[in-house]
Amino acid sequence: MKKRPTLLWLLAPYVLYLATLPLANRVHPTPLGIPFLFFWLLLATLLTPLTVWLAWRGDRKRGRV
């Protein structure tokens, strides 16, 4: 199996959604006027396409796509 270190970027959404969820499960502080948990999930959702793009770009640079 070939090493593909750029695919490690795809672990970031997993970590943002699941691994840190117990740490972010609180109401205060309220950034942008919304509960912290909703803000955290919104941030994770917006960062997911960026991580997919970074993984794709890394594979493309190595000629795998």
N, CA, C and O of each residue as an XYZ file, in Angstrom:
260
protein
N       0.839     -1.179      0.000
C       0.000      0.000      0.000
C       0.885      1.242      0.000
O       1.852      1.326      0.757
N       0.546      2.204     -0.854
C       1.338      3.422     -0.963
C       1.012      4.368      0.183
O      -0.121      4.448      0.658
N       2.042      5.076      0.604
C       1.827      6.075      1.654
C       1.189      7.312      1.041
O       1.607      7.777     -0.019
N       0.199      7.828      1.699
C      -0.501      9.023      1.246
C      -0.710      9.944      2.438
O      -1.819     10.031      2.965
N       0.337     10.630      2.868
C       0.236     11.464      4.072
C      -0.754     12.624      3.934
O      -1.251     13.133      4.939
N      -1.040     13.039      2.714
C      -1.978     14.153      2.561
C      -3.394     13.748      2.951
O      -4.230     14.606      3.235
N      -3.664     12.457      2.967
C      -4.998     12.010      3.372
C      -5.238     12.196      4.865
O      -6.368     12.060      5.333
N      -4.197     12.502      5.605
C      -4.370     12.789      7.029
C      -5.216     14.039      7.237
O      -5.808     14.221      8.300
N      -5.275     14.907      6.214
C      -6.154     16.075      6.311
C      -7.600     15.651      6.515
O      -8.381     16.397      7.105
N      -7.968     14.470      6.038
C      -9.351     14.015      6.151
C      -9.705     13.591      7.574
O     -10.876     13.356      7.874
N      -8.727     13.492      8.438
C      -9.002     13.204      9.847
C      -9.459     14.442     10.604
O     -10.082     14.324     11.659
N      -9.164     15.618     10.087
C      -9.518     16.862     10.772
C     -11.026     16.993     11.007
O     -11.422     17.326     12.124
N     -11.892     16.747     10.003
C     -13.331     16.838     10.291
C     -13.776     15.843     11.362
O     -14.619     16.163     12.201
N     -13.211     14.646     11.331
C     -13.552     13.645     12.349
C     -13.211     14.170     13.740
O     -14.011     14.063     14.669
N     -12.025     14.733     13.868
C     -11.602     15.262     15.164
C     -12.482     16.439     15.577
O     -12.881     16.544     16.737
N     -12.783     17.317     14.632
C     -13.610     18.481     14.959
C     -15.018     18.084     15.381
O     -15.583     18.684     16.295
N     -15.590     17.074     14.719
C     -16.967     16.691     15.022
C     -17.087     15.788     16.245
O     -17.927     16.032     17.111
N     -16.268     14.762     16.327
C     -16.492     13.740     17.351
C     -15.544     13.808     18.546
O     -15.983     13.771     19.696
N     -14.277     13.905     18.276
C     -13.314     13.798     19.372
C     -13.389     14.993     20.325
O     -13.173     14.838     21.527
N     -13.689     16.165     19.808
C     -13.736     17.341     20.669
C     -15.141     17.716     21.101
O     -15.326     18.701     21.816
N     -16.122     16.956     20.683
C     -17.502     17.280     21.027
C     -17.746     17.340     22.537
O     -18.431     18.260     22.984
N     -17.233     16.427     23.336
C     -17.448     16.557     24.789
C     -16.821     17.825     25.371
O     -17.311     18.351     26.370
N     -15.759     18.313     24.767
C     -15.121     19.529     25.259
C     -15.896     20.785     24.860
O     -15.841     21.798     25.558
N     -16.611     20.719     23.747
C     -17.327     21.894     23.243
C     -18.791     21.891     23.644
O     -19.527     22.797     23.255
N     -19.231     20.917     24.398
C     -20.639     20.804     24.760
C     -20.958     21.729     25.926
O     -21.055     21.299     27.075
N     -21.119     23.008     25.604
C     -21.481     24.011     26.611
C     -22.232     25.136     25.923
O     -22.182     25.270     24.700
N     -22.906     25.922     26.690
C     -23.697     27.014     26.132
C     -22.886     28.306     26.084
O     -22.949     29.046     25.102
N     -22.129     28.576     27.136
C     -21.357     29.814     27.201
C     -19.909     29.519     26.901
O     -19.427     28.477     27.345
N     -19.199     30.320     26.209
C     -19.521     31.638     25.680
C     -20.440     31.540     24.455
O     -20.653     30.462     23.899
N     -20.964     32.673     24.063
C     -21.873     32.707     22.921
C     -21.272     33.559     21.799
O     -21.600     34.739     21.673
N     -20.395     32.965     20.986
C     -19.824     33.724     19.866
C     -20.889     33.965     18.796
O     -21.683     33.074     18.495
N     -20.903     35.139     18.237
C     -21.870     35.544     17.213
C     -23.315     35.427     17.691
O     -24.235     35.364     16.876
N     -23.518     35.400     19.004
C     -24.859     35.345     19.561
C     -25.510     33.972     19.531
O     -26.712     33.854     19.772
N     -24.737     32.933     19.240
C     -25.294     31.569     19.226
C     -24.548     30.734     20.259
O     -23.404     31.039     20.597
N     -25.191     29.682     20.760
C     -24.505     28.820     21.743
C     -23.194     28.263     21.178
O     -23.059     28.054     19.972
N     -22.252     28.033     22.061
C     -20.918     27.607     21.651
C     -20.941     26.321     20.853
O     -20.195     26.197     19.882
N     -21.776     25.353     21.229
C     -21.813     24.082     20.503
C     -22.251     24.287     19.060
O     -21.681     23.680     18.153
N     -23.252     25.129     18.832
C     -23.693     25.400     17.464
C     -22.600     26.105     16.674
O     -22.398     25.818     15.494
N     -21.892     27.031     17.324
C     -20.786     27.714     16.674
C     -19.695     26.718     16.290
O     -19.145     26.788     15.190
N     -19.383     25.796     17.191
C     -18.352     24.794     16.932
C     -18.738     23.910     15.747
O     -17.906     23.637     14.883
N     -19.986     23.464     15.701
C     -20.433     22.617     14.592
C     -20.443     23.393     13.273
O     -20.115     22.836     12.226
N     -20.812     24.655     13.316
C     -20.776     25.487     12.120
C     -19.345     25.645     11.631
O     -19.083     25.537     10.433
N     -18.432     25.897     12.534
C     -17.023     26.027     12.177
C     -16.495     24.729     11.557
O     -15.793     24.768     10.546
N     -16.825     23.591     12.152
C     -16.383     22.304     11.619
C     -16.960     22.056     10.223
O     -16.277     21.522      9.350
N     -18.208     22.442     10.021
C     -18.845     22.257      8.723
C     -18.180     23.125      7.659
O     -18.008     22.694      6.519
N     -17.812     24.327      8.026
C     -17.162     25.216      7.062
C     -15.718     24.810      6.778
O     -15.203     25.090      5.695
N     -15.064     24.163      7.722
C     -13.676     23.738      7.513
C     -13.552     22.407      6.769
O     -12.485     22.102      6.236
N     -14.607     21.621      6.726
C     -14.546     20.317      6.073
C     -14.198     20.413      4.586
O     -13.321     19.674      4.139
N     -14.835     21.282      3.796
C     -14.427     21.375      2.382
C     -12.967     21.804      2.211
O     -12.307     21.379      1.263
N     -12.462     22.635      3.115
C     -11.065     23.038      3.040
C     -10.134     21.843      3.226
O      -9.143     21.716      2.507
N     -10.439     20.977      4.169
C      -9.594     19.809      4.401
C      -9.663     18.827      3.231
O      -8.657     18.211      2.881
N     -10.835     18.677      2.629
C     -10.964     17.803      1.454
C     -10.146     18.384      0.302
O      -9.469     17.644     -0.412
N     -10.203     19.689      0.121
C      -9.434     20.340     -0.938
C      -7.931     20.163     -0.710
O      -7.187     19.902     -1.656
N      -7.483     20.305      0.541
C      -6.061     20.132      0.842
C      -5.600     18.705      0.549
O      -4.500     18.505      0.035
N      -6.423     17.722      0.870
C      -6.073     16.333      0.571
C      -6.023     16.104     -0.932
O      -5.116     15.438     -1.430
N      -6.988     16.649     -1.652
C      -7.015     16.501     -3.111
C      -5.801     17.168     -3.751
O      -5.181     16.613     -4.657
N      -5.469     18.374     -3.265
C      -4.330     19.108     -3.812
C      -3.028     18.351     -3.579
O      -2.164     18.307     -4.455
N      -2.891     17.759     -2.406
C      -1.681     16.987     -2.117
C      -1.557     15.763     -3.006
O      -0.460     15.446     -3.465
N      -2.652     15.072     -3.258
C      -2.616     13.919     -4.158
C      -2.341     14.357     -5.591
O      -1.641     13.665     -6.330
N      -2.882     15.490     -5.981
C      -2.702     16.000     -7.335
C      -1.238     16.379     -7.570
O      -0.701     16.142     -8.652
N      -0.597     16.965     -6.564
C       0.804     17.339     -6.694
C       1.688     16.108     -6.865
O       2.719     16.176     -7.534
N       1.304     15.015     -6.282
C       2.076     13.780     -6.388
C       1.683     12.956     -7.621
O       2.216     11.868     -7.840
N       0.762     13.471     -8.411
C       0.365     12.795     -9.650
C      -0.563     11.617     -9.439
O      -0.576     10.698    -10.258
N      -1.333     11.613     -8.373
C      -2.210     10.477     -8.097
C      -3.642     10.732     -8.548
O      -4.473      9.824     -8.524
N      -3.930     11.949     -8.955
C      -5.295     12.259     -9.387
C      -5.247     12.730    -10.814
O      -6.284     13.050    -11.394
